[in-house]
Structure formats: structure tokens, C-alpha cells
């Protein structure tokens, strides 16, 4: 068993310094700090993605909807679903990706 106290883990440079907590075939867990005004711009991944707001508040936009998520909120996305995650006042989020890497994820393989 492994455990983490997520609110206590430092992310001093916000989204520029994500902390990979776990990475294996079953999934990947990444803690991301969003400084006030910072955002993860419009993006998508090849895996199922789950975002947990650990601390603060985040604005999550996907599929024409906007969710103002407070600490304790869990949001799920399908593979290739586009989204924006932002925070006006700062937030800490946990990103879970499963499986890791997902089918079609760039792995650095040379082109065929």
C-alpha cells in the first residue's frame, strides 16, 4: 500500500511542475497546482481521465458546459474528450488517467 497527503504536496510552479505520484500500466496519477489565473488550455488525452479538485476551486469546461468545482469534486472524461481546466483563485487538482498509456497515445515510437 502507498498513500499521499495531497494537500501537503508542494507544486510551487503551478501547472509547469506537475508531480507524478504513480505511473504504471493500470493508470497514472498526477498532482497539478494551478496558480491564480492559470489554466490547462483546451486539451484532450487518449485515456479515460478523472479530475479531483483537492483544494481551492476550478472551472472545468467541456462539451459546451461549465462546472465551477470546489474541493471534493470528481469529474470524469472519456478518451479524446476535449476540456479546459482553470482557476481564478488557485487550486490543486489530481488527474487520474487509465489505462496508462491509452490506446493511440504517443509513446515515442518511430513512424512505421
N, C-alpha and C positions, 0 to 999 in steps of 0.2 A: 504494500500500500504506500502511496505517496500522497502528500497533501500540500496545499499552499494557502496562505492567508492573503488573498488577492488585494484587499485594500492597503496592505502594508508593503507591497512590492513597488519599488520606485520605477517610474517611467519618465525620467527627467526631461527628455526632448520630445515628449508627446508622441505623435504618430511616427516620428522619424526614429524612434527607438523602441519598437515593439519587443516584448520579451516572450520568446518561445518557451513555453512551460513543458510541452511534450510534443514529440513528433514521431509517429510510427504508422505502420500500415493501417491501423484501425482508425486513426484520426490525428488531428493536430490541434493543440490549444495554444493560443497566442493572446497575451495581455497587451492591450493598446491604451495608452493615455492620450486623451485629446485635450490639448490646452485650450483655453478660452478662444473661441473663434476658429478653431482648427476643424478640418473635416477630412474624411476619406472620400474623395471625389467619386463621381459616377464610376462604378466598377462592378465586376462580376467574377465569380470563380467557378471552376469545374466541379467542385464538391458541394454536397449539402452544407449549408452554412447556418450556424446558430450564433446569435449575438446576445450576450447577457450584459446588461448595464450593471456594473459592480458598484459604481459610485458616481454621484452627480446626475446630470440629465443629458440625454442625447436626442437629437432629432433624426429620425430614420425615415427616408423616403424611398418608396419602391412601388412600381405599378400604378403610379398616379395617386398614391396615398401617402399621407404624412402622419407619423406617430411621434408624439412627444413622450419619450420613455424615461421614467425615473428608475433609480436603483431598484433592483429586483425584477426588472422586466426581462423576459426572454422572447426573442423574435427568431423565427425560422425562415429560411430561404431555400428554394430549390436550386439545383445546379444551373448555372448560366442566368439566374435572375439578377437583373441589374439593381443597384441600390446606391444611395448616398447616406453616409453617417456623419453627423456634425454635432458640435456642441458650442453653444453661445457662452456658457459659463465654465466649461471644463467638465470632463467625465473620464471614467476609466471603464473600458469595455473588455469583455472576454469574448474572443472569436474562436469558435469550435468548427473545424472542417472535418467532414467524414464522407467516405474513407479518404486517406491521405497517401499519395496524391490521387485525385479523382481521375476517372477515365477522360483522356484528352488533355490533361494538364501537361504543360510544357515541362519536360524533365531534363532538358539539355541534350537530348538525343540528336545526333546528326540527321539532317534530312535524308529521306530514302531516295 
